[in-house]
Amino acid sequence: MEIRLIVIRTNDLKRLVDFYSLLGLTFDYHKHSNAPMHYSATIGQTVLEIYPLTKSQTEADKNLRLGFGIDNFEQTILALKEFQVPFLLEPTQTEFGFMTIISDPDERKIELYNK
């Protein structure tokens, strides 16, 4: 089994795309049949899509937690700090590897690992 698709929703598409682009993702803006316009990036075999909130949502899900293995880890950390991204855990060695935990603009916890 493998993960093929992850969809996150937000009330500010551009802000979230700009944030995840700092991690090295490249997004396309497109639409599938009846779906709303959204952003899509490929990570290996997995597609990460950023959609607008549904009509019934008032805010993004803050409980989802994502983890990424990052190329150019140190440079990425510097870029994140330059953009004043909140660090919930400073880069440190853990039992899972060298990592940090940050918060995306919708307050999701994002784990970043030195690849």
C-alpha positions in Angstrom: 0.0 0.0 0.0 1.1 3.6 -0.6 -0.4 7.0 -0.2 -1.3 8.6 -3.5 -3.3 11.7 -2.5 -3.4 14.2 0.3 -5.9 17.1 0.2 -5.7 20.0 2.6 -8.2 22.8 2.6 -7.7 26.5 3.4 -9.4 29.9 3.2 -6.2 31.4 1.7 -4.9 29.2 -1.2 -2.0 31.6 -2.2 -0.7 31.9 1.3 -0.6 28.2 1.8 1.0 27.5 -1.6 3.7 30.1 -0.8 4.4 28.4 2.5 4.7 24.9 1.1 6.8 26.2 -1.8 9.4 27.2 0.8 9.7 23.4 1.5 10.7 22.8 -2.2 7.3 21.9 -3.7 6.2 23.2 -7.1 2.5 23.7 -7.6 0.3 23.7 -10.7 -3.1 25.6 -10.6 -5.8 23.6 -12.3 -9.3 22.0 -12.1 -10.7 18.5 -12.5 -14.2 18.2 -14.0 -16.6 19.7 -11.4 -13.9 20.4 -8.7 -13.0 24.0 -7.8 -9.7 25.5 -9.0 -6.9 24.3 -6.7 -3.2 23.8 -6.5 -1.4 20.4 -6.9 2.2 19.3 -6.3 3.8 15.8 -6.7 6.0 14.3 -4.0 7.3 11.0 -5.3 4.1 9.0 -6.1 2.0 11.2 -3.8 0.0 14.2 -4.9 -0.6 17.0 -2.4 -3.5 19.2 -3.3 -4.5 22.5 -1.7 -8.3 23.2 -2.1 -10.5 26.0 -0.8 -12.6 25.3 2.2 -15.9 23.5 1.5 -19.1 25.5 1.9 -19.7 23.9 5.3 -16.2 24.6 6.6 -15.5 27.8 8.5 -11.8 27.1 9.1 -9.1 24.7 8.1 -8.5 21.5 10.0 -5.7 22.2 12.5 -5.5 18.6 13.7 -3.9 17.2 10.5 -0.2 16.7 10.9 2.2 16.1 8.0 5.8 15.1 7.8 8.3 15.6 5.0 11.9 14.5 4.4 13.6 17.7 3.1 16.5 18.0 0.7 18.7 21.0 1.6 17.5 20.9 5.2 19.7 23.6 6.6 18.9 26.1 3.8 15.2 25.3 4.1 15.4 26.0 7.9 17.1 29.4 7.2 14.4 30.3 4.6 11.6 29.4 7.0 13.2 31.5 9.8 13.6 34.4 7.4 9.9 34.3 6.6 9.2 34.1 10.4 7.5 30.7 10.3 6.7 29.5 13.8 9.0 26.8 15.1 7.3 24.5 17.7 10.5 22.4 18.0 13.9 23.8 17.0 16.0 21.5 14.8 17.2 18.6 17.0 18.3 15.0 16.9 15.4 12.7 17.9 14.9 8.9 17.9 13.3 9.5 14.4 16.2 11.4 13.0 17.3 15.1 12.8 14.1 17.1 12.6 12.1 20.2 13.5 8.4 20.9 13.9 6.9 24.1 12.4 3.4 25.4 12.0 1.9 26.2 8.6 -0.3 29.3 8.1 -3.4 27.4 9.1 -1.7 26.1 12.3 -1.2 22.5 11.2 1.9 21.0 12.7 4.5 20.1 10.1 7.4 17.8 10.8 10.5 18.3 8.7 13.2 15.7 8.6 16.8 16.0 7.3 16.7 13.6 4.3 
